[in-house]
């Protein structure tokens, strides 16, 4: 009889749910997004800019494929 009362009580009571994962997501998701935006911005404004400048000053020979640096006027 006690087992039946216990099972009925367990089945009738709501399952305890933790809001901790949602709180962690709300805290860490914006931090991760801002970090990724910062990394992309830094890459676009340093690495790609330097490589683009080097590419813009280069000349590729159509005959042999040699890459040479040309002075920009």
TADA-V373756 format. One record per pair of residues at least 12 apart in sequence whose C-alpha atoms are under 6 Angstrom apart, sorted by the first residue. I is the first residue (numbers start at 1). J is the second residue. Records with the same first field share a line. If there is no record, write none. Layout:
BEGIN
I->J  J
END
This chain:
BEGIN
57->69  70
58->70
END
